[in-house]
Amino acid sequence: MSDGKIVESVVTYITKQIVDDADTVEVEVASDGPDAVVAEVRTAKSDMGRVIGRRGRVARAIRSVARAAGDEEGLSVQVEFLD
């Protein structure tokens, strides 16, 4: 079983490219079952709007890429954006 390292790397990289303050980006991947993980993304409050995007489009795109990365590891992936 995989531990979500690819998912963590991909989500961290994408998020850091979007925000103004890349040093505040934190991505934690936690197990959510035998073949599932949850990636929790935290950024500075001022950057959260950029990460979510208009009508959630950027967040939806990040989730899509994270799911593709999870497929590489055989995992189901869920991404949550936390304040």
C-alpha positions as CSV (number, residue, x, y, z in Angstrom):
1,M,0.0,0.0,0.0
2,S,1.1,3.5,-0.8
3,D,1.2,6.4,1.6
4,G,0.3,9.3,-0.6
5,K,3.7,10.9,-1.1
6,I,3.1,11.6,-4.8
7,V,-0.3,13.2,-3.9
8,E,1.4,15.3,-1.3
9,S,4.2,16.4,-3.6
10,V,1.9,17.3,-6.5
11,V,-0.6,19.3,-4.3
12,T,2.2,21.1,-2.5
13,Y,3.9,22.1,-5.8
14,I,0.7,23.4,-7.4
15,T,-0.4,25.3,-4.4
16,K,2.9,27.0,-3.9
17,Q,2.8,28.1,-7.5
18,I,-0.5,29.8,-7.0
19,V,-0.1,31.7,-3.7
20,D,1.9,34.8,-2.9
21,D,3.4,33.5,0.3
22,A,4.7,30.0,-0.6
23,D,6.3,29.5,2.9
24,T,2.9,29.3,4.6
25,V,1.7,26.4,2.4
26,E,1.2,23.2,4.4
27,V,-0.1,20.0,2.9
28,E,-0.8,17.0,5.2
29,V,-1.9,13.7,3.8
30,A,-3.8,11.4,6.2
31,S,-5.1,7.9,5.7
32,D,-8.8,7.7,5.2
33,G,-9.1,3.9,4.8
34,P,-7.1,1.2,3.2
35,D,-7.0,2.7,-0.2
36,A,-7.9,6.3,0.4
37,V,-6.2,9.5,1.6
38,V,-7.2,13.0,2.5
39,A,-4.9,15.9,1.6
40,E,-5.5,18.9,3.9
41,V,-4.2,22.1,2.4
42,R,-3.5,25.2,4.6
43,T,-2.3,28.6,3.3
44,A,-2.2,32.1,4.6
45,K,-5.7,33.6,5.0
46,S,-4.8,36.2,2.3
47,D,-4.0,33.4,-0.2
48,M,-7.0,31.1,0.4
49,G,-9.1,33.0,-2.1
50,R,-6.4,32.5,-4.8
51,V,-6.3,28.7,-4.1
52,I,-10.1,28.3,-4.2
53,G,-10.5,30.6,-7.2
54,R,-13.7,32.1,-8.7
55,R,-16.6,29.7,-8.2
56,G,-14.1,27.1,-6.9
57,R,-12.5,26.5,-10.3
58,V,-8.9,26.4,-9.1
59,A,-9.8,24.2,-6.1
60,R,-11.6,21.8,-8.5
61,A,-8.6,21.7,-10.8
62,I,-6.3,21.0,-7.9
63,R,-8.6,18.1,-6.8
64,S,-8.6,16.7,-10.4
65,V,-4.8,16.7,-10.5
66,A,-4.6,15.2,-7.0
67,R,-7.0,12.4,-8.0
68,A,-4.8,11.7,-11.0
69,A,-1.7,11.5,-8.8
70,G,-3.6,9.2,-6.5
71,D,-4.3,6.9,-9.4
72,E,-0.6,6.5,-9.8
73,E,-0.5,5.2,-6.2
74,G,-3.7,3.2,-6.4
75,L,-5.4,5.6,-4.0
76,S,-8.7,7.4,-3.8
77,V,-7.9,11.1,-3.0
78,Q,-10.0,13.8,-1.3
79,V,-8.6,17.3,-1.0
80,E,-9.8,19.7,1.7
81,F,-8.9,23.4,2.0
82,L,-8.7,24.5,5.6
83,D,-8.3,28.0,7.2
